[in-house]
């Protein structure tokens, strides 16, 4: 998330909000929204599991494991997108 915000700020500071940057800002906003969605999903699942501790149901734990795997994949995809955008603007 921090990389998304830092990249947005760096592009805006160097190039402003021009026709050439609009698509990149949209991609970064989409990345932020995906990250927020998975963070919210994980938080909600954990809140459902907490009261059942120390004996959370197998289904709840499997759901949590699936969400963690998906969140890790999304985080990797977001990092790759941000790295590509940073290369496009020579923000390395």
Helices and strands as residue ranges (DSSP letters): H 2-15, H 19-50, H 58-88
